[in-house]
């Protein structure tokens, strides 16, 4: 069953709404953690091919920062939150006050790495909580893992299972911004959700794409 072909703009709007719910939860948690007002929005949610996914991250050889986790329960698969190296370093510098932070020189700077891990924990947890509420399915995340590597190497694990179904992934674009007068910095990242083959059905049916249509 090719659920992808049955989707239209209405279904994608629903998918974006789920993303906005997750972003709202994450913004609240981050605002509390940082003691700053944080705003998050989801400009787009879409279904892309694996080749398009690679392009969105800057190519398979682009060095990125990723927080990934395994999804278990009634929906299974892999989720990746991916940022460019520059975006992640900028965020951690603002978060920790260490303006010299660099992932290439991160040895001994556990505070910066912990900050990135915590960001990933909050974001992934918020999105998965929203997905569970949205689909009314029981979903359990594994402990998120932080990785700094080429995007192709990071995402390859998730593609092993997903590619057995087809060449598609669910992508939720995410923009995070500190709400402060004169502050125009934004952090742009992507959530890549790669459901296992049997999990496409429950997710897409929650969007109104029935298997018997």
Buried (B, 14 or more C-beta within 10 A) or exposed (E): EEBBEBBEEEBBEBBBBBBBBBBBBBBBBBBEBBEBEBBBBBEEBBBBEBEBBBEBBBEBEBBBBBBBBBBEEBBBBBBBBBBBBEBBBBBBBBBBEBEEBEBEEBEEBEEBBEBBBBBBBBBBBBBBBBBBBBBEBEBEBEEBBBBBEBBBBBBEEBBEBBBEBBBBBBBBBBBBBBEEEEEEEEBEBBBBBBBBBEBBBBBBBBBEBEEEE
